[in-house]
Amino acid sequence: MRQSFPWRDFLSRLAVIAIPVALQNLLTTTGSMVDTMMIAPLGEETVGAVGLCAQFSSLLFSCFWGFVGGGMLFFAQYWGAGDSEGINRAYGLTVACMMTMAALFSGFALFAPQLIMRLYTDKAVFQGIGERYLRVVGLAYPFTVMSAAMSALLRSTEKVRIPFYGAIAGVAVNIALNALLIPRLGVEGAACATVAAGAVNLCVILWLGRNHPNLTAVNRHFRWNRAFVREYFVRCLPILLNEVLIGVGNMLINIVLGRQPEEAVAALAVFRVLEGLVIGFFAGFSNAASVLVGKEVGAGRHELAWQRAIRLIYLCMAFIAGTGLVLITLHTPILTVMSLKGESLRLGFGMVCIYAVAAVIRMGNWVQNDTYRAAGDAAFGTLLEITFMFVLVIPAVWVGGMALHWPFLAVFACCYIDEPIRFVLMQRHLFSGRWIKPVTPEGRDALPAFRAAHGHGEQDT
């Protein structure tokens, strides 16, 4: 059962999936950096306020990403099994759930922006600017969410270039409209550019994907039955809980960080953009894990899926380490051009240094969790992440930031204190192979032989 690992084929397939996704995310992050640079002349207060608004957008991301992760579990395994109708049903249910979340968040941004800003900061100067920005940018949320759903389907079926082209168009429109509208409308101009960019991105994906057998088959997207809906939510529930609770946990952390000195808030806003750069590289490996592992699990080739998973995780960590070194080396020109100076620049550099070390382990944990999800095990990583965040990370951040009033960088470092512990536990689970839990008949039929080869009994099936 165990053979020499096909490195050439593996790296070729990894490159085909991971590179376009990494480039797309790098492009999007670069667009965010340009946004920050173009907003910078409006002052540090504006940069900080827009950064706080981005945290609300991140909460939306956490909520709908649970459905993306759950959907990709089904998309990739059905793709490996050649079940087109299964892909259609899973995609339709995923879109329905995601657009419900988009409508909810748009409603809050458009009609209750003051509530959102008061939650994230107690500084009136940030609140006023942020409210004006949210009243416009809330219109972009449905476009962003629908684009994410379509991108997940396209990537899972190995059509990764289409979302990349959509991102190119969206970023180009965003930069052009920023240059045109920010001098005239200020922060509202930046929000208008974001809305237009989201619409263009969505339209490009729809146009280029119009011949995809699953993307536009609307009449087959909603043919659900009770058994399928039940299995979908049983499989997805741990992922949904993970993303929602992690989003809430991050919101609690950001409430603490948003009440730090103004220089720290401005530096944090810039850091979040750079963090997106690192996540952009990581996302290529994460999507590759979902497809390259999930597809083989769905087809019943579990040994190959297991071997691929191990290599994907360590390659991801090496990639992130290299990215962190680049950020440390170039921190001065990057942070300066994004409006940081003096104390803000010092704090920004401190965050980059802390993250360059922590991100290697964090992204290793993240890609392991995504690998488990694609293979059908959505519970293990979820339980660890939620438990450690609410038992260890959030209490440490709140005590350090709100009660003991530690220096900002010490509070920031507390955000990562759980990662090494989780990494050890995730590695044990990785090598056990117990995370392979197929949803297809082909995968289930091949499972007993894989379990036997890895020394697990029938209770693991």
Long-range contacts (C-beta under 8 A, 24 or more apart in sequence): 1-303, 1-449, 1-450, 1-453, 2-303, 2-453, 5-307, 5-311, 10-292, 10-308, 10-311, 13-288, 13-292, 14-285, 14-288, 14-292, 14-312, 14-315, 16-158, 16-160, 17-155, 17-158, 17-160, 17-284, 17-287, 17-288, 17-291, 17-292, 18-284, 18-285, 18-287, 18-288, 19-284, 20-160, 20-161, 20-163, 20-164, 20-284, 21-155, 21-160, 21-163, 21-164, 21-283, 21-284, 21-287, 21-288, 22-280, 22-281, 22-283, 22-284, 22-285, 23-164, 23-284, 24-163, 24-164, 24-167, 24-280, 25-276, 25-279, 25-280, 25-281, 25-283, 25-284, 26-277, 26-280, 26-281, 27-164, 27-167, 27-168, 27-171, 28-167, 28-170, 28-171, 28-276, 28-280, 29-273, 29-276, 29-277, 29-279, 29-280, 30-171, 30-277, 31-170, 31-171, 31-174, 31-175, 31-197, 32-273, 32-276, 33-273, 33-274, 33-277, 33-338, 34-174, 34-175, 34-178, 35-174, 35-178, 35-190, 35-193, 35-194, 36-269, 36-270, 36-273, 36-338, 36-339, 37-337, 37-338, 37-339, 38-175, 38-178, 38-179, 38-182, 38-190, 39-182, 39-187, 39-190, 40-338, 40-339, 42-182, 42-186, 42-187, 44-262, 44-263, 44-266, 44-339, 44-344, 45-125, 45-126, 45-129, 45-262, 45-266, 46-129, 46-186, 46-187, 47-266, 47-269, 47-270, 47-338, 47-339, 48-126, 48-262, 48-265, 48-266, 48-268, 48-269, 49-117, 49-125, 49-126, 49-127, 49-128, 49-129, 49-130, 49-133, 49-187, 50-129, 50-130, 50-133, 50-187, 50-190, 50-269, 51-265, 51-266, 51-268, 51-269, 51-270, 51-272, 52-117, 52-120, 52-121, 52-126, 52-130, 52-254, 52-258, 52-265, 52-269, 53-116, 53-117, 53-130, 53-133, 53-134, 53-137, 54-269, 54-272, 55-120, 55-250, 55-251, 55-254, 55-258, 55-272, 56-105, 56-109, 56-116, 56-120, 56-134, 57-137, 57-141, 58-247, 58-250, 59-105, 59-247, 59-248, 59-250, 59-251, 60-101, 60-102, 60-105, 60-141, 60-145, 61-247, 62-243, 62-244, 62-246, 62-247, 62-248, 62-250, 63-101, 63-105, 63-243, 63-244, 63-247, 64-98, 64-101, 64-102, 64-145, 64-148, 65-148, 65-243, 66-236, 66-239, 66-240, 66-241, 66-242, 66-243, 66-244, 67-94, 67-97, 67-98, 67-101, 67-149, 67-236, 67-240, 68-94, 68-98, 68-148, 68-149, 68-152, 69-236, 69-239, 69-243, 69-290, 69-370, 69-373, 69-378, 70-94, 70-232, 70-235, 70-236, 70-239, 70-240, 70-373, 70-378, 71-149, 71-152, 71-153, 71-156, 71-236, 72-152, 72-155, 72-156, 72-287, 72-290, 72-291, 72-294, 72-373, 72-374, 73-235, 73-236, 73-239, 73-290, 73-294, 73-373, 73-374, 73-376, 73-378, 73-439, 74-232, 74-235, 74-439, 75-152, 75-153, 75-156, 75-157, 75-294, 76-156, 76-290, 76-291, 76-293, 76-294, 76-295, 76-298, 76-374, 77-294, 77-295, 77-297, 77-298, 77-374, 77-376, 77-438, 77-439, 77-440, 77-443, 78-298, 78-439, 78-440, 79-156, 79-157, 79-158, 79-291, 79-294, 79-295, 79-298, 80-294, 80-295, 80-296, 80-297, 80-298, 80-299, 80-440, 80-442, 80-443, 81-298, 81-299, 81-440, 81-441, 81-442, 81-443, 83-440, 84-213, 84-214, 85-220, 85-223, 86-440, 87-153, 87-156, 87-157, 87-214, 88-214, 88-217, 88-220, 88-221, 88-223, 89-220, 89-221, 89-223, 89-224, 89-228, 90-232, 91-149, 91-153, 91-214, 91-215, 91-221, 92-220, 92-221, 92-222, 92-223, 92-224, 93-222, 93-224, 93-228, 93-229, 93-232, 94-149, 94-152, 95-146, 95-149, 95-221, 96-222, 98-145, 98-146, 98-148, 98-149, 99-142, 99-145, 99-146, 99-149, 101-145, 102-141, 102-142, 102-144, 102-145, 102-146, 103-142, 105-138, 105-141, 106-138, 106-139, 106-141, 106-142, 107-138, 108-138, 109-134, 109-135, 109-137, 109-138, 109-141, 110-134, 110-135, 110-138, 110-139, 113-138, 119-251, 119-255, 120-251, 120-254, 120-255, 120-258, 121-258, 121-259, 121-265, 122-258, 122-259, 123-262, 123-265, 125-262, 126-258, 126-265, 129-187, 132-187, 132-188, 132-191, 133-187, 133-188, 133-190, 133-191, 134-191, 135-191, 136-188, 136-191, 136-192, 136-195, 137-191, 137-194, 137-195, 139-195, 140-191, 140-194, 140-195, 140-197, 140-198, 140-199, 143-195, 143-198, 143-199, 143-201, 143-202, 144-198, 146-202, 147-198, 147-201, 147-202, 147-205, 150-202, 150-205, 150-206, 150-209, 150-215, 151-205, 153-212, 153-214, 153-215, 154-205, 154-209, 154-212, 154-215, 155-287, 155-290, 155-291, 156-290, 156-291, 156-294, 157-212, 157-214, 158-291, 159-209, 159-212, 160-287, 162-205, 162-208, 162-209, 162-212, 163-205, 165-204, 165-205, 165-208, 166-200, 166-201, 166-202, 166-204, 166-205, 166-208, 167-201, 169-200, 169-201, 169-204, 170-197, 170-198, 170-200, 170-201, 170-204, 171-197, 173-197, 173-200, 231-439, 235-376, 235-378, 235-439, 236-378, 237-378, 238-378, 238-379, 238-382, 238-383, 239-373, 239-378, 239-382, 241-382, 241-386, 242-369, 242-378, 242-381, 242-382, 242-385, 242-386, 245-386, 245-389, 245-390, 246-385, 246-386, 246-389, 249-386, 249-389, 249-390, 249-393, 249-394, 252-394, 252-397, 252-398, 253-393, 253-394, 253-397, 253-415, 256-397, 256-398, 256-401, 256-402, 256-411, 257-397, 257-401, 257-408, 257-411, 257-412, 259-401, 259-402, 260-401, 260-408, 260-411, 261-343, 261-408, 263-342, 263-343, 263-344, 263-347, 264-344, 264-347, 264-408, 266-339, 266-340, 266-344, 267-340, 267-344, 267-345, 267-347, 267-348, 267-351, 268-347, 268-351, 268-412, 270-335, 270-338, 270-339, 270-340, 270-344, 270-348, 271-348, 271-351, 271-352, 271-355, 273-338, 274-327, 274-334, 274-352, 274-355, 275-355, 277-323, 277-327, 278-320, 278-323, 278-324, 278-327, 278-355, 278-359, 278-363, 279-363, 281-319, 281-320, 281-323, 282-316, 282-319, 282-320, 282-363, 282-366, 282-367, 285-312, 285-315, 285-316, 285-319, 285-367, 286-316, 286-366, 286-367, 286-370, 288-312, 289-313, 289-367, 289-370, 289-371, 289-374, 290-370, 290-371, 290-373, 290-374, 291-374, 293-371, 293-374, 293-375, 294-374, 294-375, 297-374, 297-375, 297-376, 297-436, 297-438, 297-443, 298-438, 298-439, 298-440, 298-442, 298-443, 299-440, 299-442, 299-443, 300-438, 300-440, 300-442, 300-443, 300-445, 300-446, 301-446, 302-433, 302-436, 302-443, 302-446, 302-447, 302-450, 303-450, 303-453, 305-375, 305-436, 306-433, 306-436, 306-450, 309-368, 309-371, 309-375, 309-430, 310-430, 310-431, 312-367, 312-371, 313-364, 313-367, 313-368, 313-371, 313-430, 314-364, 316-363, 316-364, 316-367, 317-360, 317-361, 317-363, 317-364, 320-359, 320-360, 320-363, 320-364, 321-360, 323-359, 324-355, 324-356, 324-357, 324-359, 324-360, 325-356, 327-352, 327-355, 327-356, 328-352, 328-353, 328-356, 347-408, 347-409, 350-409, 350-412, 351-409, 351-412, 354-409, 354-412, 354-413, 354-416, 355-416, 358-413, 358-415, 358-416, 358-419, 361-416, 361-419, 361-420, 361-423, 362-416, 362-419, 364-423, 364-426, 365-419, 365-422, 365-423, 365-426, 368-426, 368-427, 368-429, 368-430, 369-426, 371-430, 371-435, 372-429, 372-435, 375-435, 375-436, 375-437, 375-438, 376-435, 376-436, 376-437, 376-438, 376-439, 376-443, 377-434, 377-435, 377-436, 377-437, 380-429, 380-435, 381-426, 384-422, 384-425, 384-426, 385-422, 388-418, 388-421, 388-422, 389-418, 392-417, 392-418, 393-417, 393-418, 432-456, 434-460
